[in-house]
Amino acid sequence: MPADPTPTAPDPQRWQRRLEALLGIPATEGNTIDVLRNGDEIFPAMLDAIRGSTRSIEFLTFVFWKGDITVAFADALAERAAAGVRVRVLLDTLGSRHIRKDLVEKMRDAGCDLRWFRAVDAPITRANHRTHRKLLICDETVAFTGGVGIAQEWTGNAEHPDDWRDTHFRVTGRAVDGLRGAFIDNWIETGPLIIDELFDTFPGHESNGGSTVQVIAGAAEAGGNDIATLLEVLIDLAEHRLRIATAYFNPDDELTALLISAAHRGVKIEVLVPGLHADKRFVQIVGEARYAELLDAGVDVRCYTKTMLHTKILTVDGVVATVGSANINQRSFQFDEEVNLVIFDPAVVEVLDAHFDDDLRSSEAVDPATWAERSLMQRAAERAASVVSDLI
């Protein structure tokens, strides 16, 4: 009998065409994506970009808490505003409620246009829908996005429990326009958009990078959004390997069924979630209610042990990845404004997979046999948590 044909390697362009057609969002070519791991790499790169800006800075974040790093960001933004750079700062009212008031005053006094996204005392239909996007765009030519918030928890190199593990991305090329559009989408909710030719120059972008990128801006809406559709498509079309690292893991029935189906057709699935250092134990329990059926299907579930894992990364078949602000949970699918990149570049995916392998060395596998014998208290907690799982 003739030998079985050698399986062809996954084709990034094939993935690109699938996702462009199913999401209706075109990708741009020639982008450069720099992967920044943990605060020691992330914050210096962001601050350098801010301090080097000469025309405009647009900054959006969910979390702006406390610590020396918040002072560094406020000082850098204030200095640029005082120097004549147009600085727009948009903070989620709920997520950044712990920001020091003197830092808000410093930025505003220096000339920053600082606004708040959606009051928490608004009607529940609006107050429960937050912006979870993390965006920094400098001079319309370089952008940053990913999972990091502005707080002391994200500093360092994830070497001990006080320093969270996270990944952020520096982007140049035409994808910057998509990220800037995601900022403007939230900004115009706070007031009219004023275009000033002094600051809004709409420059062309050099296309000398190797990454083809889609920008997916998920809006808070009933029944799921483009982020939910993106993840469902990636899981449904995975052929060989699926790797998920997420801070908050709460797949709904449909996504769970897709993961199980992928495992049954032979896709190797690894899910990496926070372990002992999870910052929200109740949310963790909601996800644990799904472990049994996933483990039974052969999904490899692992818990990160060094510190709080806050990354939001999914890679498929070694050729495509989605990264950004969205978690695998219902808030990201229904209630929060999110932004993700879809990167069609095996070289970038290789870096992300290498980081995933490194994180696995600091993780513990959830043993199916041991999990099957978990305590009655744990089972009761899972049942209780499942009552509100659609809201988390």
C-alpha positions in Angstrom: 0.0 0.0 0.0 1.3 3.5 -0.7 2.4 5.5 2.4 0.0 8.0 3.8 0.7 11.5 2.4 2.6 13.8 4.7 0.2 16.2 6.3 0.6 19.7 5.0 1.6 22.4 7.5 -1.2 24.9 8.4 -1.3 27.9 6.1 -1.6 31.3 7.7 -3.3 32.7 4.6 -5.9 30.0 4.8 -6.7 31.0 8.3 -6.7 34.7 7.3 -9.3 34.1 4.6 -11.5 32.1 6.9 -11.6 34.7 9.6 -12.0 37.6 7.1 -15.0 36.0 5.6 -16.6 34.8 8.8 -16.1 38.1 10.7 -16.2 40.5 7.8 -13.1 42.3 9.1 -10.2 42.7 6.7 -6.6 42.1 7.9 -3.7 44.4 7.1 -0.3 43.3 6.0 3.2 44.5 6.8 2.8 45.1 10.5 5.5 44.7 13.2 4.4 43.0 16.4 6.8 43.1 19.4 5.9 40.8 22.2 6.5 42.3 25.7 6.5 40.0 28.6 5.8 41.3 32.2 6.2 44.7 33.6 9.9 44.9 33.3 9.5 44.9 29.5 6.1 46.4 29.1 6.2 49.6 31.2 9.6 51.0 29.9 8.4 50.5 26.3 5.1 52.3 27.0 6.7 55.1 28.9 9.4 55.6 26.2 6.7 55.9 23.6 4.8 58.5 25.7 7.9 60.5 26.4 8.9 60.5 22.8 5.5 61.7 21.5 5.5 65.0 19.7 1.9 65.4 18.5 -0.7 63.2 20.2 -1.2 60.6 22.8 -4.4 58.6 23.2 -4.6 56.4 26.3 -7.4 54.1 27.4 -7.3 51.6 30.3 -9.7 49.8 32.6 -7.3 49.6 35.6 -5.4 52.7 36.9 -4.9 51.8 40.5 -2.0 52.7 42.9 1.8 52.4 43.2 4.9 54.1 41.9 4.1 53.0 38.3 0.9 55.1 38.3 2.9 58.1 39.3 5.4 57.5 36.5 2.5 57.3 33.9 0.8 60.4 35.3 4.0 62.3 35.3 4.9 61.3 31.7 1.4 62.1 30.4 1.3 65.5 32.2 4.8 66.4 31.0 3.8 65.8 27.4 0.6 67.7 27.7 2.4 70.7 29.3 4.8 70.6 26.3 1.9 71.1 23.9 1.2 67.5 22.9 -2.6 66.7 22.7 -3.1 64.1 25.4 -6.4 62.2 25.7 -6.9 59.9 28.7 -10.0 57.7 29.0 -10.4 55.7 32.2 -13.2 53.3 33.0 -15.1 54.7 36.0 -15.5 51.4 37.7 -12.1 49.8 37.0 -10.1 53.0 37.8 -12.1 54.1 40.8 -9.0 53.6 43.1 -6.8 56.1 41.2 -5.2 58.7 43.4 -7.2 62.0 43.1 -4.0 64.1 43.0 -2.8 62.2 39.9 -6.1 63.0 38.2 -5.6 66.7 39.1 -1.9 66.7 38.0 -2.9 65.4 34.6 -5.8 67.8 34.1 -3.8 70.8 35.4 -1.1 70.0 32.9 -3.6 70.0 30.0 -4.6 66.4 29.6 -8.1 65.9 28.5 -9.1 63.2 31.0 -12.5 61.7 30.8 -14.4 58.9 32.6 -16.2 56.1 30.7 -19.7 55.4 31.9 -20.8 56.4 35.4 -21.4 53.6 37.8 -24.7 55.1 38.9 -26.1 54.9 35.4 -29.0 52.5 34.7 -27.9 48.9 35.2 -28.2 48.2 31.5 -25.4 50.6 31.0 -23.5 50.5 34.3 -22.8 46.8 33.9 -21.2 47.3 30.5 -17.6 48.6 31.0 -14.7 49.3 28.7 -12.0 46.7 29.4 -9.8 47.8 26.5 -6.2 48.7 27.1 -4.8 51.0 24.4 -2.0 53.5 24.0 -1.5 55.2 20.7 1.4 57.7 20.2 1.6 60.1 17.3 -0.8 57.8 15.4 2.1 55.6 14.4 2.8 53.2 17.3 0.3 51.4 19.5 0.2 49.2 22.5 -2.4 46.7 23.6 -2.8 43.5 25.6 -3.7 42.6 29.1 -1.7 44.9 31.4 -3.3 47.5 33.7 -1.5 50.5 35.3 -0.9 49.3 38.9 1.9 48.0 41.1 0.7 44.5 40.6 2.0 44.5 37.0 5.5 45.6 37.8 8.5 43.3 37.9 9.1 40.0 36.0 6.6 37.7 37.7 9.3 36.2 39.9 7.2 36.3 43.1 3.5 36.4 44.0 3.2 40.2 44.2 4.2 40.7 40.5 1.6 39.5 38.0 2.4 37.5 34.9 1.1 39.3 31.8 1.9 40.1 28.1 1.5 43.2 26.1 2.2 44.1 22.5 3.8 47.0 20.7 2.3 47.5 17.2 3.5 49.5 14.2 1.9 49.4 10.7 -1.6 49.7 9.4 -3.0 47.8 12.4 -2.4 50.9 14.4 -5.4 52.5 12.7 -7.7 49.7 13.9 -6.5 50.1 17.4 -6.9 53.9 17.2 -10.4 53.3 15.9 -11.1 51.2 19.0 -10.0 54.1 21.2 -12.1 56.6 19.3 -15.1 54.3 19.5 -15.1 54.6 23.3 -13.9 58.3 23.4 -16.8 59.7 21.3 -19.3 58.3 23.9 -17.9 61.0 26.3 -18.4 63.9 23.9 -18.2 65.0 20.2 -15.1 64.1 18.3 -13.1 67.2 17.3 -10.6 66.6 14.5 -7.7 69.0 14.6 -5.3 69.0 11.7 -2.5 70.1 14.0 -2.7 66.8 15.8 -4.7 64.5 13.5 -2.4 64.0 10.6 -3.5 60.6 9.5 0.0 59.5 8.4 0.7 56.6 6.1 2.2 53.5 7.6 5.4 51.7 6.5 4.6 48.2 5.6 7.9 46.5 6.3 6.9 44.1 9.0 6.1 40.4 8.7 2.8 40.2 10.5 -0.7 40.2 9.0 -3.2 41.4 11.6 -6.9 41.8 12.2 -8.1 44.2 14.8 -11.3 42.9 16.5 -13.1 45.5 18.6 -15.8 43.7 20.6 -18.7 45.8 21.7 -20.8 45.1 24.8 -24.1 43.7 23.4 -26.6 41.0 24.1 -26.0 37.6 22.6 -22.3 37.9 22.3 -20.0 40.0 20.1 -17.2 39.7 17.6 -14.8 38.5 20.2 -17.1 35.5 21.1 -17.5 34.7 17.4 -13.7 34.9 16.9 -13.0 32.4 19.7 -15.7 30.0 18.5 -14.3 30.1 15.0 -10.8 29.5 16.1 -11.7 26.5 18.3 -14.1 25.1 15.7 -11.5 25.2 12.9 -8.4 24.1 14.9 -6.8 21.1 13.4 -3.8 20.2 15.5 -3.2 22.2 18.6 -5.0 24.8 20.7 -3.3 26.7 23.6 -5.2 29.0 25.8 -3.9 31.2 28.6 -6.5 33.3 30.3 -6.9 35.1 33.6 -10.6 34.4 34.0 -11.9 31.2 32.5 -15.7 30.8 32.2 -16.7 29.2 28.9 -20.4 29.0 28.3 -22.2 25.8 27.1 -21.5 26.5 23.4 -17.8 27.2 23.9 -17.4 24.2 26.2 -19.0 22.0 23.6 -16.7 23.3 20.9 -13.6 22.6 23.1 -14.9 19.1 23.8 -15.6 18.5 20.1 -12.1 19.7 19.1 -10.5 17.4 21.7 -12.6 14.4 20.4 -11.4 15.0 16.8 -7.8 14.9 18.0 -6.8 18.5 18.6 -4.4 18.8 21.5 -5.8 21.4 23.9 -4.0 23.0 26.7 -5.7 25.5 29.0 -3.5 27.5 31.5 -5.4 29.4 34.2 -4.4 31.0 37.6 -3.8 28.7 40.5 -3.2 29.5 44.2 -2.6 33.2 43.5 -5.8 33.9 41.6 -7.0 37.3 42.5 -10.7 36.4 42.3 -11.4 33.1 43.9 -15.2 33.1 43.2 -14.5 33.7 39.5 -12.1 30.8 39.6 -14.7 28.5 41.0 -17.1 29.4 38.2 -14.5 28.1 35.8 -13.8 25.0 37.9 -17.4 23.9 37.4 -16.3 23.1 33.7 -13.2 21.1 34.6 -14.8 17.7 34.9 -16.3 17.6 31.4 -13.2 19.1 29.8 -10.9 16.7 31.6 -13.1 13.8 30.6 -12.7 14.9 27.0 -8.9 14.9 27.3 -8.3 18.7 27.7 -5.1 19.4 29.6 -6.0 21.9 32.3 -3.1 23.5 34.2 -2.9 26.0 37.0 -0.1 28.6 37.1 1.7 28.5 40.5 4.2 31.4 40.6 1.9 34.4 40.7 -1.4 35.7 39.4 -1.6 34.8 35.7 -3.3 37.7 33.8 -2.4 36.9 30.2 -5.0 36.6 27.5 -3.5 34.6 24.7 -4.8 31.9 22.4 -2.7 30.2 19.7 -3.9 27.7 17.1 -1.9 25.2 15.0 1.3 27.2 15.5 0.3 29.8 12.9 -2.4 32.1 14.2 -2.9 33.8 17.6 -5.4 36.1 19.2 -4.2 38.4 21.9 -5.6 41.4 23.7 -7.9 42.4 26.5 -10.5 39.7 26.3 -10.7 36.8 28.7 -12.5 33.5 28.1 -15.5 34.6 30.1 -19.0 36.0 29.8 -18.0 39.5 30.6 -15.7 39.6 27.6 -18.3 38.0 25.4 -21.4 40.1 26.5 -20.7 42.9 28.9 -17.4 44.5 28.3 -15.9 46.5 25.4 -12.8 44.6 24.4 -10.1 44.8 21.7 -8.1 41.8 20.4 -5.5 41.4 17.7 -5.5 38.3 15.4 -2.0 37.7 14.3 -1.3 35.6 11.2 2.4 35.1 11.7 4.1 31.8 12.6 7.2 33.7 13.9 5.1 35.7 16.5 3.1 32.5 17.4 6.4 30.7 17.9 7.4 33.3 20.5 4.0 33.1 22.2 4.2 29.3 22.3 7.7 29.4 23.8 6.4 31.7 26.5 3.5 29.3 27.1 6.0 26.4 27.4 7.9 28.4 29.9 4.8 29.1 31.9 3.9 25.4 31.9 7.1 24.8 33.8 5.6 26.8 36.6 2.2 25.1 36.5 0.5 22.1 38.0 -1.8 19.8 36.0 -5.3 19.2 37.2 -5.3 15.4 37.4 -8.6 13.9 36.2 -8.7 11.1 38.8 -8.0 13.5 41.6 -10.5 16.0 40.4 -13.2 13.3 40.2 -12.7 12.8 43.9 -12.9 16.5 44.9 -14.7 17.4 48.1 -18.4 17.9 48.6 -17.6 21.4 49.6 -15.9 22.1 46.3 -18.8 20.6 44.4 -21.3 22.7 46.3 -19.3 25.8 45.6 -19.3 25.0 41.9 -23.1 24.5 41.9 -23.5 27.8 43.7 -21.2 29.7 41.3 -23.0 28.3 38.3 -26.1 30.2 39.2 -24.4 33.5 38.3 -22.0 32.1 35.7 -23.7 34.0 32.8 -22.8 37.3 34.5 -19.1 36.7 35.1 
